[in-house]
Amino acid sequence: MGNQESALNDAHSDHYHHSPERVRNRIGSNPQYHPTTYAESSMDSNYQAQVTSYTGGSDRANYQRNQQASYIADNFKSLDEVVTALREAGLESSNLILGIDFTKSNEWTGKSSFNRRSLHSVGHTANPYEQAISIIGRTLSPFDEDNLIPCFGFGDATTHDQHVFSFYPDHRPCNGFEEALTRYKEIVPYLKLSGPTSFAPIVNAAIDIVEANNGQYHVLVIIADGQVTRSLDTPHGSLSPQEQATVNSIVAASEYPLSIILVGVGDGPWDEMKRFDDNIPQRAFDNFQFVNFTKIMSERSEMAKKETAFALAALMEIPFQYRATQRLRFRESNRGPRTRPLPPPREVIDHDVVCPICLTNPKDMAFGCGHLTCKECGATIQLCPLCREPIKTRIRLYS
């Protein structure tokens, strides 16, 4: 997938060493500066996907991508400079959507990169998911007008490869990346990791959000520890059901103002993910890229520089993709939602201490279905807000 691992490549000539201001000026003011990889995939007159990288003729394009990534990464020293460059390159606004992988493999893919701990282990040290959310959130938040981030999980025992669940029972978004981090840490201890892995449900959920917001530009960030599930009995040259569903969703998403960034955390391997990219057919624009978070963060350099390098690798193509989406002819669909997010798993809801309706009062009223709200909200509703069952019994709880 549009591999940005080269953001940390140090092998480049002195020609690439300029001040951050000069780099920003060249990106922002000179349309001829954009390398062929970006121009062909996002800015040509027909806005056709760049197919050379999918059909085997990718050496020149990959070389240009590597040079561009190295050039920019070495000349920006902070996230603030990345934000300024994105703004001057043409990015006007961006709405963030977050998808988190809760598949079972997270329990062992931190063996090398996270001291043999689960990648979802929450403690005094931020895990890779927390780090990635924080860096992406801090970089994109200046472009988010309402600061509302729809957050979803997938791959757990309730969603598998078919659905996503919202972070909150009422499906409300998180207010900023700080709340997204807080809510992630609240729910992760009560999730049952499962599988298999498919990115189709989260991509479909993002498409629904774009449609519901009249075609406003969004960036979907998927943070995952592994590749799309491919069983051993899948014939060579064929796609597994999960791979095919993911490809179909990515192709469909290219008809919408939506960029998709896959952030790979954990030990990998990621070679299958790169080969998987070869099976994505031509799209309306090159809307998908992969970033190896683990490789970037394992480099021997100060943390601030690694965070900047990761932000660059993840977001450097966003301005060009944003420009490409401005040419798309967005048409409202009459087909209805592609997917309907589930509420968080029952174990999460049971451990939430406040009412899922008002999000303020303690839960002190139980219904026959077993779900709880506060007595004020529960006294007036006819259907359970979580399972939608008719309320026939109300029981007041006293602490």
N, C-alpha and C positions, 0 to 999 in steps of 0.2 A: 504494500500500500504506500502511497506517496511517502517513502521512507525518509525521515528527517534525522536519522542517526548521525549523519555527517555534520550536524551542527557543531560537533566537537572535534572535527577533523582539523588537525594543526598543520597539515601538509599543504601549504599554499604559499605563493610567492609574495614578495614585498609589495607587489602591485596592489594587494588587497588591504594594506594597512593605511587607513585614513581615519580622520576624526569622526566621532558619532554624528556631529552636525553635518558633515559632508555626506555621510551615508544617508542620513534622513533626507537631506535636500535632494539627493539623486533619486531616492525612491519616490519621494513625494512629487517632484516637479518634472522629472524626465520620463515620459512614457516609454522611450526607447531603451531605458535602462533595464526593464523587466526581461529576464532571460526567456529563451524560447519555451521552456517548460511551462512558465506561467502564461505567457502570451498566447500560446496555442491552446491551452486548456481552459483559459478563462476570459480571454479578451479579444479573440478574433471576431470577424464580423458575423459569422454564423453561430458562434458559441458552441462549436462541436467539441466533444471530449477529445483529449489527446490520446490517440490510440497506439502510438509508437511504443509506449511503455507496456502495453497489453499484448502486443503482437510480436515481441522479440526484438524490435529495433530501438532499444532503449539506452544503449551505451552513451550516445552523445547527450541525450536528455538527462540521464542520471549524472553525467559528469558536470553538466551545467548546474544542475540542482545542488550537487555537492559543493561546487565552487561558491555558489550564491549563499548557501547555508554557512559555510566557513567564513566567508567574507563578512556577513552581517554579525554572526555570533561573536567574533573577535573584536568587534568595534562598538559593542554596546555593553555597558558595565552595570546596568541596573534595570529593574522592572519599569521604573519611571521612563527611562529612555525608550524601552520597547513600546510603551503606551504612546509616547509622543510620535514615534515612527509609524505606528499603525494609524494614528489619526492623520498624520500628514500624507500617508500613502492612500488615503481616501476612505477609510472606514469611518462611517458616520455614527451608526448605532448598531448594537448587537444584543440579542437576547439569548441568554445562556440556558441550555437544558442539560441536565446531568443524569447519566446512567451509570449505576454501580453494579459490578459483577459479584454475585454472591454464590458462585458455584463451589463445589466441594474441593476442587484443586487448590483453592486459596490456602488450604490447611498445610500443604506441603511445598508449594512453589516459592516459599520464602526461605528454603533450606540454606541457600548460599547468600542471597541478597538481604535477608532480614533475620539473620542469626537463628535459623531453624524455627522461627515463630510463624504462626499464621499471619498472612498478610493483613487480616482484619483484626489482629490483636490490638486492643486499645489499652494504653497505659501512659506512662510518663513520657515516652518517646513517640512522636508522631509516626504512624505507619505510612506506607507508600500511598495509600488512598487519601489519607489526610493531607499529606504533602502536596499531591497533585491537585486536589480540590483547592487548596489554599493558593497555590501559585497561579493556576488558571483564573480563579476568582478574583484575585488582586489585579490581574492584568486586564481582564475584560470588564470588570465592574464599572470603570469610568465610561464605558460605552452603553451601559444598560440603563435606560431611562427610568424604569420603575423598580429596578433592583430585585425583581421577583424571579426566582429560579425554580422551575418545575423539577423535582428530583424523584428518580425512580430507581428501584432495584429489580434485578432479574437473576434467574438461575438458582433461586432458593427452592425449598421444598413445596412452596405454594405456586410458583410460577413456572419452574422448569424452563423449557425452551418455547413456551407458548404465550406467556403473558409477562407483564411488568406489574409491580406494585408501587403505589405512591408512598412517599415518606409519611404522609399524614392520612388519617382515616377519611377526612373530608376532601382529600385530593388537593388541598391548597398548596401553593408553592412556598418555598422557603424565602424569607426576606433577607437576601444577601448570602454570600458564601459563608459568613460566620455562622448563621443559623443552619445552613446546610451541613457544616461540620458538626455543630452541636447535635443536630437531629441524627446524623449518621452515627455518632457515638452513643446516642440513646437507644437506637434500634438494633445495632449490630450484635449485642450480647444475646439477644433473644431470637435470632434467625437460625434456621436449620439450613446449612449450606447443602446444595444438591447439584443439579445439572439436568440435561446436557447444556452446552453453550451454544446459543444462537443470538446474533445481534438484531435479527429481524423484528422482534417485538419492540425493542427500544427505538429502533429507527421508525417503525410505524407509529409509535406514540408521538415521536417528534413531528412527523408529518401532520398528524392530527392537530397538534398545537399550532403549527404554522397556518394550517387552514382556518382554525378557529380565530386566529389573530389577523385575518385578512391579508395573508401573505407577507407579513413583516419578516425581515431577515432574522434567522436564528442560527446559533452554533450549538450543535449537539456534541458534548464531550462524553465519550464512553471510556470508563476506566476499567480495565479487565486484566486478569492474570494469565489468560491463556487464549488459545486460538479457537476458532469455531470447531465444534466437535466433528471429528472425522473418524469413523470406525475402521478397524483393520480390514473389514471385508468390503470396503468401498473400492470398486474397481479403479485402477490407474486411469487417469484422465477424466474421471467422473466426479461429480460433486455429491457429498452426503446431503441428506434432507435439510440439515441445519445450514450447510453452506449454500445450497440452492435458495433457501428462503432468505438468507442474508443478502445474497447477490440481488435477488429480485427486489428487495426493499431498498437497497442502495441505488439501484437503477431508477426505481420509482421516485426516490427522494431527489434525484437530480432535476426533476421537473418543478421543484419548489425552491424558494430562497432559503436553503438549508445547507450549511457546511457540517461535515461529520469528521470528528477527530477521535481516533482510537489511541488511547494512552496505554501502553503495555507496561505492567508492573510485575515484579517477581522475576523468577529465574528463566522464564520462557520454557522451551525454545520458541522462536518466532519465525523460523525459516518457512514453515508451512503457511504462515500468514502472508509472507511475501509472494509465495507461489499462488496462493489463493487470489491475490490481486490480478493475476493473469487471466482469471476467468470472469472478470467483470467486463461486460460488453460496453459498447460505446454509450456514453451518457450525454445529457444536455450540457453538462460541464463537469470538470474533474472535481467532484464534491467530497472526496474521501482521502484521508491520509493517516498514516500510522507513525507513532513516535515511541521510541524505546526509552521509557523513563528510567529504567534500571541502569542502562548503559551510561546515560548522561549523569545520573546522580552518583555513579561509582567512580567518576573521574577524580583524579587527584588535584583538586583545586578548592578554593574557598566556597562556602555554601552559597553566598550571594551570586557568585559567577555561575554556579551550576543551575541555580534557579532561573537566572537570566537566560542561560543557554536552553533550558527546557521550554521556557515561555516562547523563545524565538522559534525553536523547532516545531512547537505546536501551532503557533499563530502566524508565522511569517507569510503563509499563503492566503490568510483570511482576507486582506484587502483586495486581492485580485479575484478571489472567489466572490466576494461581495459585489465587485463591479460586474462580474458575469451575471449574477442574479438580477441585477437591475434591468437586464435585457430580457429576462424570462417573461413570458406572457402568462401571468398567474390567472388561473380560472378556478372559480369555486366549484367544488365537487358536490354532486348530489348523492354520492354513494354512502354517506354516513361515515362514522369513525372506523378506522382500520382495526383498532383495538380498544378495549375498555380496561383501563388500569384497575387492578384490584386494590382494596385497602391493604394496609400492612398486615402481616400474619397475626393471628389471634394472640400469640404470645406477646407480641409487641404491644398490641392494644391493651391487653390485660395489665401490663406494667406501666402504661401511661397513667399518671396520677391525676390529670385534669380531664374535664369533660371534653369529648371529641367535637362537640358542637360550638360551645362558647370559648373553649380553650382557656378558661379562666378558673371556673369553680371546680372544686373537687368532685370526683365521681361518687355520688351517694344515692343513686337510684338504679336498681337492676330491673331488667325486663325478663320475660319468660324465656327468651332466646339465649340469655346469659350475658348479653352486653350491658354496659353501664353508661350513664350520663349523670349530669347533676340533676337535682330535683326540679330546678327551675325550667331547664330545657326539656326534661323528660315528661313533665306534666302536660305539655301542649302538643307533642308530636304523636302521629298515628302510626308511623312506620319506624322501625329501628334504623338509625342513620348509618349503620354499618352493614347489616345483612339484609335490610329492607323487608324484614318479616313484619306482619301486622302485630302491633303491641296489644296483647290481651291481658298481661299481668304486669303490674308495677309494684316493686318492693322497695321501700325506703330503707336505706342502710345507715347505721349509726356507728360512729367510731368510738 
